[in-house]
Amino acid sequence: MRSTSITTLPNRCAVWHSFPLMGAISLIEWLRTQCAEYRYDLGGVFRRDSTSAMWPLLATGPAELEAALGARGHLLPLPKESAALANVLEVSVVDFLLARLDGIDGAEVQRGSERGYPDLEIGGPAFGGGVFAIDVKAARRENAKKTRERGHEDEKTQSRITLYTGNTYFRHPDLHWPGCFRPFNEYAGHLDLILIYTLNPDSTHRVDDLELIVQEPWRIASKERSSTTREYIGAVEKIEDLRQGKGAFATPEAFYKYWRAYHFKVSPQVQKQYERALAAKMRELEQYKAAQQQRLL
């Protein structure tokens, strides 16, 4: 739940490369501007009542309100667990972008599902046409002790960021997979909006030094999976490499060649999804052929 936060640490946003598509350049510039203006404002989880509650509750500003809510037991900490906290951060940033997009003529937007791809579709005449996939990722910085031991320039994320699910929509980009708005190849471009934070376990807001980075996924890809048990394509771990777009591949062609040839496991469930998606594609092709023949008559 939303709450006011007194967090004042600055946010940073870096976009080091732009799409090779004219429509996408303006979208990247727009996202960079929004990232620079985003401020993390989640102070905790609001609790309606508590044994320490006192009424009325008066506050003259955000800081005083947060202090009063905390003192009266109305403010509970956000979760510390990485996946849960990532969901909170992602919702906050997507809500922020949706509010900004609402005021732009010619912008078309669609929000994704929690487990689908992407988190956000942005397109329309305002961004040069086409539809672009924006996926939001959150990653915790590894603990300060390890950073001090290696040096700040080698600062890493606690675990690899996941770029794509390798054995479904990425492996078969012309098929329409469950949880996706459209086939992967129908997008004019793909962007990752990465949220990197330091966990503050002693606070209710949990997040310090939030940094926003926007990159094309292939530029920050590694040659490693992000999970030993799931079929996920992983990003590089060094935060400076994420900022600079210094992944393992020199070109998008090299990235796609490597990961499309990777021997991902295919579970029975994924196989069934593939068969259904392929059957739907074949029906679509048959309908198209029939319509073309009808026109020729």
PyMOL commands that set and color helices and strands:
alter all, ss='L'
color gray80, all
select helices_A, chain A and resi 22-37+62-71+82-101+125-127+144-150+152-154+184-186+217-220+239-244+252-260+268-296
alter helices_A, ss='H'
color red, helices_A
select strands_A, chain A and resi 12-14+45-46+75-76+108-111+120-123+131-140+162-165+189-199+207-215+221-225+232-235
alter strands_A, ss='S'
color yellow, strands_A
deselect
rebuild
show_as cartoon
